[in-house]
Amino acid sequence: MASDKNVLSGKPRESSGKGPARRLRAGGMVPAIVYGRGLSAPAHIAVDPLDVRRAIATPLKFNTLLTLQVEGQEERQVLLKDYQQDPVTRELLHVDFLDVRENEEVKVNVPLVLVGKPEGVTSGGILSQNRRDIEVYVVPSAIPEKLEADVSHLKIAQSLHIRDVKFPAGVRVKTHVNYTLAVVNVPEKEEVVVVAAPVVGAAVPGGATPAAADAKTGAPAAPGKGGAAPAAGDAKAAAPPAAGGKKDDKKK
């Protein structure tokens, strides 16, 4: 029997569309729909979004079996199958419920929890989990909170597959593929980058080394190409001739 926490109340609604939906939300309700093999046609209802959040605030979360009570309708057992919410405010905008039967299996996704420390991790490997949940078939009242898989025996480069998992009684998987759930990867080798030490007396622009540029004068080389700059007293002599190339023969 469901507890009061898992009982959800609703009201029937006849109109659909954006206009009626906006009016519902303005009144503190959201549109919802109930579908399933046990219904001749989907049932359109309205529910309180805060009541929906409270009803699924259990360890099972979206897999919580709810008792839906709608005015003037028969009480139903449902699961929350889908919802829409505002991307900014995160408020519920629409909810879909699946009508279920006690003795009929339903398809649900159950979280997968890896248990134990793999031998390969102790040896330096890295555990990688490929699947966070598993799709299983189970009657609504027996939906497990989680599925546990032991990975302590895995060595480096070994994997855990779906057929290696032991499921609780009444829980089964439908698949022809033995897909991977987790693997212990080989650790990556660290690359050692060797930086070459600077060579003393390395060549500088102009083809000469700093030592060769100062070999004759014994003075520090000035910046630029070709070695030392002329002294201040030789500036006139080192200057190029004026344009035209004629010498002034007049005596001052």
C-alpha positions in Angstrom: 0.0 0.0 0.0 1.4 3.4 -0.9 2.2 5.9 1.8 0.6 9.3 2.0 3.8 10.7 0.6 3.4 8.8 -2.6 -0.2 9.8 -3.1 -0.7 12.4 -5.8 -4.0 14.3 -6.4 -5.1 15.7 -9.7 -8.1 17.3 -11.5 -9.5 16.4 -14.9 -9.2 18.9 -17.7 -11.1 19.1 -20.9 -9.4 21.8 -22.9 -5.8 21.6 -24.2 -3.5 24.0 -26.0 -1.2 26.9 -25.1 -4.0 29.2 -23.8 -5.5 26.8 -21.3 -2.1 25.6 -20.3 -1.0 29.2 -19.4 -4.2 29.7 -17.4 -3.5 26.4 -15.5 0.0 27.5 -14.6 -1.2 31.0 -13.6 -3.4 29.1 -11.1 -0.6 27.1 -9.7 -1.3 23.9 -11.6 0.4 22.3 -14.7 -1.1 20.1 -17.5 -0.4 16.4 -17.3 -1.3 13.3 -19.3 -1.7 9.7 -18.2 -1.2 6.9 -20.8 -0.7 3.2 -20.8 -2.0 -0.1 -22.2 -4.7 -0.2 -19.6 -6.3 3.0 -20.9 -8.4 3.2 -24.0 -7.3 6.8 -24.5 -4.8 9.1 -22.8 -6.3 10.9 -19.8 -5.7 14.7 -19.6 -5.4 16.0 -16.1 -3.9 18.9 -14.1 -1.6 18.5 -11.1 0.2 20.7 -8.5 3.9 20.8 -9.5 5.0 21.1 -5.9 3.0 17.9 -5.0 4.8 16.1 -7.9 8.2 17.0 -6.6 7.3 16.0 -3.0 5.8 12.7 -4.3 9.1 11.6 -6.0 11.3 12.9 -3.2 12.3 9.3 -2.3 15.4 7.1 -2.9 13.7 5.8 -6.0 13.2 9.3 -7.4 11.6 9.0 -10.9 11.0 5.2 -10.4 8.8 5.9 -7.3 5.4 4.1 -7.7 2.7 6.8 -7.2 -1.0 6.4 -6.4 -2.8 8.9 -8.6 -6.2 10.1 -7.3 -8.2 12.2 -9.8 -11.6 13.7 -9.0 -14.3 11.5 -10.6 -11.9 8.9 -11.9 -10.6 5.5 -10.7 -7.5 5.5 -8.5 -4.4 4.5 -10.6 -0.8 3.3 -10.0 1.5 5.4 -12.1 5.2 6.2 -12.8 6.5 9.6 -13.8 7.9 8.9 -17.3 8.7 12.4 -18.6 8.4 16.1 -17.8 9.1 19.5 -19.2 10.5 22.4 -17.2 11.5 26.0 -17.7 15.2 26.2 -18.7 15.7 29.3 -16.5 13.4 28.9 -13.5 13.4 25.1 -13.5 9.7 25.1 -12.8 7.6 22.2 -14.1 5.6 22.9 -17.2 4.2 19.6 -18.2 4.2 16.0 -16.8 3.7 12.6 -18.4 2.6 9.6 -16.3 2.6 5.9 -17.2 -0.4 3.8 -16.0 1.0 0.5 -14.6 -0.3 -2.8 -13.3 1.0 -4.7 -10.3 1.7 -7.9 -12.1 3.0 -6.4 -15.4 6.7 -5.6 -16.0 7.7 -2.1 -16.8 10.9 -0.8 -18.4 12.9 1.5 -16.2 16.5 2.8 -15.9 18.1 2.0 -12.6 21.3 3.6 -11.4 24.5 1.4 -11.5 26.9 1.6 -8.5 30.3 0.0 -8.7 31.5 -1.7 -5.5 35.0 -2.5 -4.4 38.5 -1.3 -5.4 39.8 -3.1 -8.5 43.2 -4.9 -8.3 44.2 -3.0 -11.4 43.7 0.4 -9.7 46.0 -0.8 -6.9 48.6 -1.5 -9.6 48.3 2.0 -11.0 45.4 1.5 -13.5 42.4 3.9 -13.8 38.8 2.7 -13.4 36.4 4.1 -16.0 32.6 3.6 -15.7 30.9 3.5 -19.2 27.3 3.2 -18.0 25.7 5.1 -15.1 22.4 3.2 -15.3 20.9 0.0 -16.7 17.6 -0.5 -18.5 15.8 -3.3 -16.8 12.3 -5.0 -16.8 10.6 -5.4 -13.4 7.2 -5.3 -11.8 6.5 -1.8 -10.4 6.5 -2.8 -6.8 10.0 -4.5 -7.1 11.9 -1.6 -8.7 15.3 -1.5 -7.0 16.8 1.8 -5.7 20.1 0.9 -7.4 22.1 -2.0 -8.9 25.5 -2.9 -7.5 28.3 -4.5 -9.4 31.5 -5.8 -7.8 34.7 -4.7 -9.7 37.3 -5.6 -7.1 38.5 -8.5 -9.2 39.3 -6.4 -12.3 43.0 -6.2 -13.3 44.5 -3.7 -15.7 42.9 -3.8 -19.2 40.0 -6.0 -17.8 36.3 -5.0 -18.2 33.0 -5.6 -16.6 30.2 -6.5 -18.9 26.4 -6.6 -18.5 26.4 -10.4 -18.3 28.8 -10.3 -15.4 26.2 -8.5 -13.2 24.1 -10.5 -10.8 20.6 -9.0 -10.7 18.1 -9.2 -7.8 15.2 -11.6 -8.1 12.5 -10.4 -10.5 14.9 -8.0 -12.3 16.0 -8.8 -15.8 17.7 -7.3 -18.8 16.7 -7.7 -22.5 19.8 -7.4 -24.7 21.7 -9.5 -27.2 24.8 -7.3 -26.8 27.2 -8.0 -23.9 28.1 -4.3 -23.6 30.8 -2.9 -21.3 29.9 -1.3 -18.0 33.3 -0.5 -16.7 37.0 -1.0 -17.5 40.4 -0.6 -15.8 42.5 1.4 -18.3 46.3 1.2 -18.6 47.9 4.2 -17.0 49.3 6.7 -19.5 53.1 7.1 -19.5 54.4 10.6 -18.6 56.5 12.3 -21.2 59.9 13.7 -20.0 60.8 16.8 -21.9 64.6 17.5 -21.9 65.5 21.2 -22.3 68.9 21.7 -23.8 71.3 24.0 -21.8 72.4 27.2 -23.5 75.9 26.9 -25.2 78.5 29.5 -24.0 79.8 31.6 -26.9 76.8 30.8 -29.2 76.8 32.7 -32.5 75.0 36.1 -32.6 73.5 37.9 -35.7 76.3 39.0 -38.1 78.2 35.7 -38.0 80.5 36.6 -35.1 80.4 35.5 -31.5 80.5 38.1 -28.7 84.1 37.0 -27.8 85.3 37.3 -31.4 83.7 40.8 -31.8 85.7 42.1 -28.9 88.9 40.2 -29.6 90.8 43.2 -31.1 89.6 46.1 -28.9 89.1 44.2 -25.6 86.0 46.4 -25.1 82.4 45.1 -24.7 80.6 44.9 -28.0 77.9 47.4 -28.7 74.4 46.2 -29.8 73.8 45.7 -33.5 75.5 43.9 -36.4 79.2 43.7 -36.9 80.6 44.4 -33.5 81.5 47.6 -31.6 80.3 51.1 -32.6 82.9 53.9 -33.3 84.0 56.2 -30.5 82.4 59.6 -30.1 85.6 61.4 -31.4 85.6 59.5 -34.6 82.0 60.3 -35.5 83.0 62.9 -38.1 85.5 60.6 -39.8 83.1 57.7 -39.9 80.3 59.7 -41.4 79.5 59.2 -45.1 80.3 62.0 -47.6 77.6 64.5 -48.3 75.3 64.2 -51.3 77.0 65.2 -54.6 80.5 63.9 -53.6 82.3 67.4 -54.1 84.9 68.7 -51.7 85.0 72.3 -50.5 88.4 73.8 -51.5 87.8 77.2 -50.2 89.9 78.3 -47.4 88.2 79.7 -44.3 
